[in-house]
Amino acid sequence: MRDIVRVAAIPLNSQSGDTGGNLERIEEASREAAEAGAQIALFPELSLCGFIPNHPVGDHAAWLRTALRAARAGAQTVPGPATAALAQIAAKTGLLIAAGLLEDAGNCLHNTHVLVGPGGLLGAWRKLHVPMFEMPFYNGGSGLAVVETELGRIGVNICFDALIPESTRLLAVENVEIVLFPFAADPAPGTVEAWAEWALPALRARCGENGVFGLAANYLGDVSCAGVEQSFPGGAVAVGPRGEVLAGPRAGMLVTEFHREDLLSARAEPEALFRFRRPELYGPLTRLG
């Protein structure tokens, strides 16, 4: 990891089915992040294709068919035109850019977050744990990679994954240094403060128990599709390798720094938790039921 990494978490008002418009919004926000000195920009879950609201009332069957067709119509291959467009934005701004999309994987879709640089696609992560209301739209992924970049070793946990301890641990055993946490969450009463109160206990635990930096960005704005609407409050926060809140929560773009010395110091603590793992004891965790 570089001695200092300047990061940006950017809540974004993306619209369902408007990939072209969402790319324009990402480019504008990326320029602002670059002007603020950021080296990497994190955008929320499904920020490229837009989030499809999933709390219908009325004729559920009719809604589901219409919404599934909309999901299929907006899905992108990885790599593909959308990741190529992101790479062009990265080349213009000099940033690494992390953004989310519905991935067209052939017979099924995935909720995928990609990391691109000026040279193209660097990595892609599929959401592992799919909450109930999202299950009709995409399948859960498998396996998580850690990407070696010029800024450090980076991995991604998407929204609900952050609530499941094993998600970040899969990255930690691959020596991740910076974990990106894109969200699309709207806990009641639908404010940034409510999102932070819901998300931060998990984020602080994931970073502290694994000795990693965490950067989170939540979806912002109103979305509609197939006659259903949903509203997201936004929110951004940065967490350190002891589980401490470094910056935020903030409603808009958050820019802050991660210092390598902080990572080394946290991992050198006498009770740094990751060092006390006993994998030989954990066999029962892999059994179902």
Secondary structure as UniProt FT lines:
FT   STRAND          4..9
FT   TURN            16..17
FT   HELIX           19..35
FT   TURN            36..37
FT   STRAND          40..42
FT   TURN            45..49
FT   HELIX           60..74
FT   HELIX           81..93
FT   STRAND          96..104
FT   STRAND          109..117
FT   TURN            118..119
FT   STRAND          120..126
FT   HELIX           132..134
FT   TURN            135..137
FT   STRAND          147..148
FT   STRAND          153..156
FT   HELIX           159..163
FT   HELIX           165..172
FT   TURN            173..175
FT   STRAND          178..183
FT   TURN            188..189
FT   HELIX           192..210
FT   STRAND          213..218
FT   STRAND          220..225
FT   TURN            226..227
FT   STRAND          228..233
FT   STRAND          236..239
FT   TURN            241..242
FT   STRAND          245..250
FT   STRAND          254..259
FT   HELIX           260..267
FT   TURN            270..271
FT   HELIX           273..276
FT   HELIX           279..281
FT   HELIX           283..286
//
